[in-house]
Amino acid sequence: MPLAVWVSGARPRTLTLSVVPVVLGTAAAALDGRVVPGLALLALGTALLLQVGVNYANDYSDGVRGTDRFRVGPARLTGSGAARPHRVRAVAIASLTAAAVCGAALAVASGLWWLLAVGALALAAAWLYTGGPRPYGYAGFGDVAVFVFFGLVGTLGTELVQAGRVSLDGVLVAAAAGCFACAVLMINNIRDVGPDSRSGKRTLAVRLGLRRARTAYAVLLVLPYAVAAALVPAHPGALLALLSLPLSASALAIGVRAVPAPALVTALKRTSAGALVFAVALAVGLVLG
């Protein structure tokens, strides 16, 4: 099978969500005057490998459950028949194993051995999101896990291993990262409300209904800018986060309306890109300010 097919299966457009917490966590550590590039890179490698593993695990689990028979977004490897289920599962396990090794190295290098337990929880959450006998992603709890792991754990963990502590600034930017991650998941699930309902996948968007799900998406996109505003009195450079506003605003304009699935894919891409621009601009503003 061509490499490009496997790269597509990793869903590279969503991988910005792994970069965002590491960038913001490193910025928070920099405010404490201690950045350790090697530890930051280990944190980034762990986050990226974990997300790739999650994406392949979801591809496998949704495919074998038959959920992707109704899919309206980009085709998945398992559901479309592009790859055999056991191969997708093997790649998912390999990615998660690599994430575990990288995370273990981060725990050892930082001397924070208890992070191994956090890593074990992250791996379990990754597999059980759509896997196992009772996947929590099918019950509407995926958004909570995304906020916790792609927001709080990813950001505060990155700050902690470098600065040795967690700060209020770190908590604020962690919340911003979590909101962006949840916004990406929400717009993805808004696109799939119809297919998910038919297949029995009760995501939060399905439970809320389209109207309230769109409102939730809007709130999730606005909250990171509220966080940036809260940081401005102490860190005027946080205003640089507004550089991402055009991307987020254009995504919001699409996401709050009843539009065809391809338009929602565009909103998802812009939300993801806006999150990355927000994180980089805010980090630069915090450090230089």
C-alpha positions as CSV (number, residue, x, y, z in Angstrom):
1,M,0.0,0.0,0.0
2,P,1.4,3.5,-0.8
3,L,2.9,5.4,2.0
4,A,0.6,8.4,1.2
5,V,-2.4,6.3,2.2
6,W,-1.0,5.5,5.6
7,V,0.0,9.2,6.1
8,S,-3.6,10.2,5.3
9,G,-4.8,7.6,7.8
10,A,-2.8,9.4,10.5
11,R,-5.0,12.5,9.8
12,P,-2.1,15.0,9.7
13,R,-4.4,18.0,9.6
14,T,-5.4,17.3,13.2
15,L,-1.9,16.8,14.5
16,T,-1.6,20.5,15.3
17,L,-3.6,19.7,18.4
18,S,-0.5,17.8,19.8
19,V,1.8,20.8,19.1
20,V,-0.5,23.4,20.7
21,P,-0.2,22.2,24.4
22,V,3.6,21.7,24.1
23,V,4.1,25.2,22.6
24,L,2.0,26.8,25.3
25,G,3.4,24.7,28.1
26,T,6.9,25.6,27.1
27,A,5.9,29.3,27.0
28,A,4.6,28.9,30.5
29,A,7.9,27.4,31.6
30,A,9.8,30.2,29.9
31,L,7.9,32.7,32.1
32,D,9.4,30.9,35.0
33,G,12.8,31.3,33.4
34,R,13.5,27.7,32.6
35,V,13.2,26.1,29.2
36,V,14.8,22.7,28.6
37,P,14.7,22.0,24.8
38,G,15.4,18.3,25.1
39,L,12.5,17.8,27.5
40,A,10.2,19.9,25.3
41,L,11.1,17.8,22.3
42,L,10.4,14.6,24.2
43,A,7.0,16.0,25.3
44,L,6.3,16.9,21.6
45,G,7.3,13.4,20.4
46,T,5.1,11.8,23.1
47,A,2.1,14.0,22.2
48,L,2.4,13.5,18.4
49,L,2.9,9.7,18.7
50,L,0.0,9.4,21.1
51,Q,-2.3,11.3,18.7
52,V,-1.2,9.3,15.7
53,G,-1.9,6.2,17.7
54,V,-5.4,7.4,18.7
55,N,-6.2,8.2,15.1
56,Y,-5.3,4.8,13.9
57,A,-7.0,3.1,16.8
58,N,-10.2,5.0,16.1
59,D,-9.9,4.1,12.4
60,Y,-9.6,0.4,13.4
61,S,-12.3,0.3,16.1
62,D,-14.9,2.4,14.1
63,G,-14.2,0.3,11.0
64,V,-14.7,-3.1,12.7
65,R,-17.8,-1.9,14.5
66,G,-19.3,-0.8,11.2
67,T,-19.6,2.8,12.3
68,D,-17.8,4.1,9.2
69,R,-20.4,2.6,6.9
70,F,-22.3,5.8,7.3
71,R,-19.3,8.2,7.3
72,V,-19.6,11.4,5.3
73,G,-16.1,12.8,6.0
74,P,-12.8,11.7,4.5
75,A,-12.6,7.9,4.1
76,R,-10.9,5.8,6.8
77,L,-8.5,3.0,6.1
78,T,-10.5,0.2,7.7
79,G,-14.0,1.3,6.8
80,S,-13.2,2.0,3.2
81,G,-11.3,-1.3,2.8
82,A,-8.1,0.5,1.9
83,A,-6.2,-1.5,4.6
84,R,-7.0,-4.7,6.4
85,P,-8.1,-4.3,10.0
86,H,-5.3,-6.2,11.6
87,R,-2.7,-4.0,9.8
88,V,-4.4,-0.8,11.0
89,R,-4.5,-2.2,14.5
90,A,-0.8,-3.1,14.3
91,V,0.1,0.4,13.3
92,A,-2.0,1.8,16.1
93,I,-0.4,-0.4,18.7
94,A,3.1,0.4,17.3
95,S,2.4,4.2,17.5
96,L,1.1,3.9,21.0
97,T,4.0,1.8,22.0
98,A,6.4,4.4,20.6
99,A,4.5,7.1,22.6
100,A,4.9,5.0,25.7
101,V,8.6,4.7,25.2
102,C,8.9,8.5,24.5
103,G,6.8,9.3,27.6
104,A,8.8,6.9,29.8
105,A,12.0,8.7,28.7
106,L,10.4,12.0,29.6
107,A,9.5,10.8,33.0
108,V,13.0,9.4,33.6
109,A,14.8,12.5,32.2
110,S,12.7,14.9,34.3
111,G,12.9,12.7,37.5
112,L,9.1,12.8,37.8
113,W,8.5,9.0,37.9
114,W,4.8,9.4,38.8
115,L,4.3,10.7,35.2
116,L,4.5,7.0,34.2
117,A,1.0,6.6,35.8
118,V,-0.3,9.6,33.9
119,G,1.1,8.1,30.7
120,A,-0.6,4.8,31.4
121,L,-4.0,6.6,31.8
122,A,-3.4,8.4,28.5
123,L,-2.7,5.1,26.7
124,A,-5.8,3.6,28.2
125,A,-7.9,6.6,27.2
126,A,-6.5,6.5,23.7
127,W,-7.5,2.9,23.1
128,L,-10.8,2.9,25.0
129,Y,-12.1,6.1,23.2
130,T,-13.6,3.9,20.5
131,G,-12.2,0.5,21.4
132,G,-13.1,-2.1,24.0
133,P,-16.6,-3.4,24.9
134,R,-17.9,0.0,26.1
135,P,-16.1,2.8,24.3
136,Y,-16.6,6.1,26.2
137,G,-16.5,8.1,22.9
138,Y,-19.7,6.4,21.9
139,A,-21.3,7.6,25.2
140,G,-20.5,11.3,24.7
141,F,-17.5,11.5,27.0
142,G,-14.8,12.0,24.3
143,D,-14.9,15.7,24.7
144,V,-14.0,15.5,28.4
145,A,-11.0,13.2,27.6
146,V,-9.8,15.6,24.8
147,F,-9.9,18.6,27.2
148,V,-8.1,16.7,29.9
149,F,-5.3,15.2,27.8
150,F,-4.9,17.7,24.9
151,G,-5.4,20.6,27.2
152,L,-4.5,20.2,30.9
153,V,-2.2,17.2,30.8
154,G,-0.3,18.1,27.7
155,T,0.2,21.7,28.6
156,L,0.8,21.5,32.3
157,G,2.9,18.4,31.9
158,T,5.1,20.2,29.5
159,E,5.5,23.1,31.9
160,L,6.1,20.9,34.9
161,V,8.9,18.8,33.4
162,Q,10.8,22.0,32.4
163,A,10.0,24.5,35.2
164,G,9.4,22.0,38.0
165,R,6.1,23.5,38.9
166,V,2.7,24.5,37.5
167,S,1.7,28.1,37.4
168,L,-1.6,30.0,37.1
169,D,-0.5,31.2,33.6
170,G,0.0,27.6,32.7
171,V,-3.5,26.6,33.9
172,L,-5.0,29.4,31.8
173,V,-3.2,28.5,28.6
174,A,-3.9,24.8,29.2
175,A,-7.6,25.7,29.3
176,A,-7.2,27.5,26.0
177,A,-5.5,24.5,24.4
178,G,-8.2,22.2,25.7
179,C,-11.0,24.4,24.3
180,F,-9.4,24.4,20.8
181,A,-9.0,20.6,20.9
182,C,-12.7,20.3,21.9
183,A,-13.7,22.7,19.2
184,V,-12.0,20.5,16.6
185,L,-13.7,17.4,17.9
186,M,-17.1,19.2,18.1
187,I,-17.0,20.4,14.5
188,N,-15.9,17.0,13.4
189,N,-18.9,15.4,15.3
190,I,-21.3,18.0,14.0
191,R,-20.4,16.9,10.5
192,D,-21.1,13.3,11.5
193,V,-24.3,13.8,13.6
194,G,-26.5,12.0,11.1
195,P,-24.2,9.0,10.4
196,D,-23.3,8.7,14.1
197,S,-27.0,8.7,15.1
198,R,-27.7,5.9,12.7
199,S,-24.8,3.8,13.9
200,G,-25.5,4.2,17.6
201,K,-22.5,6.5,18.3
202,R,-23.8,9.0,20.8
203,T,-21.2,11.7,20.7
204,L,-21.8,14.9,22.6
205,A,-22.9,16.6,19.4
206,V,-25.5,13.9,18.9
207,R,-26.7,14.2,22.5
208,L,-26.9,18.0,22.3
209,G,-28.5,18.1,18.9
210,L,-27.3,20.3,16.0
211,R,-28.5,23.7,17.2
212,R,-26.9,23.4,20.7
213,A,-23.8,21.6,19.3
214,R,-23.2,24.6,17.1
215,T,-23.6,26.9,20.0
216,A,-21.1,24.8,22.0
217,Y,-18.7,25.0,19.1
218,A,-18.9,28.8,19.1
219,V,-18.3,29.0,22.8
220,L,-15.3,26.7,22.6
221,L,-13.8,28.9,19.9
222,V,-14.4,32.1,21.8
223,L,-13.0,31.0,25.2
224,P,-9.3,30.8,24.2
225,Y,-9.5,34.5,23.2
226,A,-11.1,35.3,26.6
227,V,-8.1,33.5,28.2
228,A,-5.7,35.7,26.1
229,A,-7.6,38.8,27.2
230,A,-7.2,37.7,30.8
231,L,-3.5,37.4,30.3
232,V,-3.0,40.9,28.8
233,P,-2.8,42.9,32.0
234,A,0.2,40.9,33.2
235,H,1.5,40.0,29.8
236,P,0.6,42.7,27.1
237,G,2.3,40.5,24.5
238,A,-0.7,38.1,24.8
239,L,-2.4,40.4,22.3
240,L,-0.4,38.7,19.6
241,A,-2.9,35.8,19.9
242,L,-5.3,37.9,17.9
243,L,-3.2,37.1,14.8
244,S,-5.2,33.8,14.7
245,L,-8.6,35.5,14.9
246,P,-9.2,35.6,11.1
247,L,-8.8,31.8,10.9
248,S,-11.0,31.2,13.9
249,A,-13.6,33.7,12.8
250,S,-13.9,32.2,9.3
251,A,-14.2,28.7,10.9
252,L,-16.9,30.0,13.2
253,A,-18.9,31.6,10.4
254,I,-19.1,28.2,8.7
255,G,-19.6,26.0,11.8
256,V,-22.6,27.8,13.3
257,R,-24.6,27.4,10.1
258,A,-26.4,24.5,8.5
259,V,-24.0,23.7,5.7
260,P,-23.0,20.6,3.7
261,A,-20.3,18.2,5.0
262,P,-17.5,19.5,2.8
263,A,-17.9,23.0,4.3
264,L,-17.6,21.6,7.8
265,V,-14.4,19.8,6.7
266,T,-13.1,23.3,5.8
267,A,-14.2,24.6,9.2
268,L,-12.4,21.8,10.9
269,K,-9.2,22.6,9.0
270,R,-9.4,26.3,9.8
271,T,-10.1,25.5,13.5
272,S,-7.1,23.3,13.7
273,A,-4.9,25.9,11.9
274,G,-6.2,28.7,14.0
275,A,-5.3,26.7,17.2
276,L,-1.7,26.4,16.0
277,V,-1.4,30.1,15.0
278,F,-3.0,31.1,18.4
279,A,-0.5,28.9,20.3
280,V,2.6,30.1,18.5
281,A,1.5,33.8,18.5
282,L,0.5,33.7,22.2
283,A,3.7,31.9,23.2
284,V,5.9,34.5,21.4
285,G,3.9,37.3,22.9
286,L,4.2,35.9,26.4
287,V,8.0,35.2,26.1
288,L,8.9,38.5,24.4
289,G,6.5,40.5,26.5
